[in-house]
Amino acid sequence: MNFQLNLIKDKVEFFEADSLKKLENQIQTQIEANEAILLGVHAVSHQMHVDEHGRRFYSAVVHFKAQ
């Protein structure tokens, strides 16, 4: 039996929420989960969109890399 481990070196995750606080909580939860597999935050990109009813919509992309 041949057993081989492949380490994750790069990972990009997308997040979206209707409030900035919810978006921050989602990202923080995933940062903690990814630290367990030795990935740290490399870059973060975020945007905010306002729809025709004035509601705000937040999204973010977080790039994780091996530490």
Rosetta silent file (secondary structure, phi, psi, omega in degrees, C-alpha in Angstrom):
SEQUENCE: MNFQLNLIKDKVEFFEADSLKKLENQIQTQIEANEAILLGVHAVSHQMHVDEHGRRFYSAVVHFKAQ
SCORE:     score description
SCORE:     0.000 S_00000001
   1 L     0.000  130.387 -179.071    0.000    0.000    0.000 S_00000001
   2 L  -105.741  122.325 -178.379    1.355    3.379   -1.026 S_00000001
   3 L  -115.350  124.510 -176.661    0.409    6.343    1.190 S_00000001
   4 L  -132.501  135.283  176.790    1.159    9.861   -0.034 S_00000001
   5 L  -106.696  130.685  173.889    0.419   13.266    1.509 S_00000001
   6 L  -113.086  124.086  179.845   -0.005   16.353   -0.658 S_00000001
   7 L   -85.329  141.488  174.907    0.165   19.683    1.128 S_00000001
   8 L   -79.313  126.109 -178.825   -2.104   22.545    0.108 S_00000001
   9 L  -104.813  -31.352 -179.270    0.082   25.500   -0.884 S_00000001
  10 E  -136.964  144.710  178.299   -2.505   27.961   -2.208 S_00000001
  11 E  -154.297  131.111  178.091   -6.200   28.386   -1.547 S_00000001
  12 E  -117.612  129.863 -179.691   -8.627   31.108   -2.634 S_00000001
  13 E  -127.225  147.201 -177.516  -11.978   31.491   -0.876 S_00000001
  14 E  -115.157  140.287 -178.154  -14.958   33.729   -1.611 S_00000001
  15 E  -133.751  149.526  175.080  -17.298   35.250    0.964 S_00000001
  16 E  -150.204  148.009 -178.960  -20.498   37.279    0.790 S_00000001
  17 E  -160.871  164.876  179.281  -22.869   38.780    3.345 S_00000001
  18 L   -94.163   -1.098  173.510  -25.477   41.474    3.788 S_00000001
  19 L  -141.715  152.435 -179.268  -23.535   43.207    6.577 S_00000001
  20 H   -64.799  -37.183  179.753  -19.896   44.000    7.110 S_00000001
  21 H   -63.058  -43.232  177.903  -19.924   42.402   10.574 S_00000001
  22 H   -63.641  -40.148  178.891  -21.219   39.077    9.176 S_00000001
  23 H   -63.085  -44.779  178.320  -18.574   39.171    6.450 S_00000001
  24 H   -60.557  -41.986  179.710  -15.823   39.786    9.012 S_00000001
  25 H   -64.754  -41.614  177.801  -17.079   36.876   11.148 S_00000001
  26 H   -60.766  -46.440 -178.928  -17.134   34.507    8.158 S_00000001
  27 H   -65.085  -44.095 -179.508  -13.597   35.445    7.180 S_00000001
  28 H   -62.365  -40.415  177.805  -12.277   35.192   10.753 S_00000001
  29 H   -61.297  -42.883 -178.868  -13.816   31.738   11.182 S_00000001
  30 H   -72.992  -31.988  175.249  -12.168   30.537    7.976 S_00000001
  31 H   -60.379  -45.330  179.550   -8.808   32.089    8.923 S_00000001
  32 H   -63.472  -40.206  178.537   -8.833   30.052   12.122 S_00000001
  33 H   -65.855  -40.170 -178.531   -9.754   26.873   10.215 S_00000001
  34 H   -74.497  -25.664  175.045   -7.014   27.424    7.640 S_00000001
  35 H   -63.563  -29.366  178.572   -4.381   28.080   10.306 S_00000001
  36 L   -65.595  -27.463  176.848   -4.948   24.487   11.404 S_00000001
  37 L  -105.835   24.536  172.898   -3.682   23.331    7.994 S_00000001
  38 L    62.749   37.044  173.658   -0.800   25.848    8.092 S_00000001
  39 E  -111.507  134.612  177.609   -2.252   28.396    5.679 S_00000001
  40 E  -116.346  163.813 -179.829   -2.001   32.112    6.366 S_00000001
  41 E   -72.486  126.948  177.599   -3.654   35.110    4.719 S_00000001
  42 E  -101.308  -42.779 -178.959   -1.670   36.357    1.744 S_00000001
  43 E  -155.462  151.508  177.675   -4.094   38.908    0.277 S_00000001
  44 E  -133.008  134.760  174.763   -7.647   40.187    0.736 S_00000001
  45 E  -128.525  137.741 -177.676   -9.837   41.948   -1.813 S_00000001
  46 E  -141.173  157.845  178.165  -13.308   43.252   -1.008 S_00000001
  47 E  -143.858  158.704  175.303  -16.187   45.106   -2.604 S_00000001
  48 E  -131.736  134.940 -179.134  -19.480   46.680   -1.615 S_00000001
  49 E  -124.875  139.747  175.416  -22.510   46.937   -3.884 S_00000001
  50 E  -111.871  123.322 -179.156  -25.700   48.931   -3.337 S_00000001
  51 L   -82.407 -178.092 -175.292  -28.798   47.546   -5.070 S_00000001
  52 L   -67.184  -15.055  177.842  -31.717   49.544   -6.457 S_00000001
  53 L   -97.874    5.639  178.244  -33.467   49.450   -3.049 S_00000001
  54 L    84.188    5.513  178.526  -30.465   50.932   -1.228 S_00000001
  55 L   -80.019  141.333  179.053  -29.441   47.655    0.433 S_00000001
  56 E   -94.129  144.640  179.403  -25.733   47.021    0.773 S_00000001
  57 E  -133.583  124.126 -175.868  -24.099   43.764   -0.250 S_00000001
  58 E  -109.108  140.822  174.988  -20.535   42.923    0.775 S_00000001
  59 E  -140.529  155.738 -179.490  -18.185   40.410   -0.820 S_00000001
  60 E  -149.663  151.083  172.807  -14.553   39.452   -0.297 S_00000001
  61 E  -122.095  128.198 -179.963  -11.907   37.198   -1.789 S_00000001
  62 E  -119.950  125.786  178.152   -9.203   35.891    0.539 S_00000001
  63 E  -100.733  118.140  177.689   -6.024   34.278   -0.811 S_00000001
  64 E  -102.768  140.704  178.074   -4.416   31.871    1.633 S_00000001
  65 E  -132.581  156.169  177.256   -0.825   30.615    1.188 S_00000001
  66 E   -62.792  141.244 -177.914    1.343   28.112    3.010 S_00000001
  67 L   -84.757    0.000    0.000    3.330   29.700    5.821 S_00000001
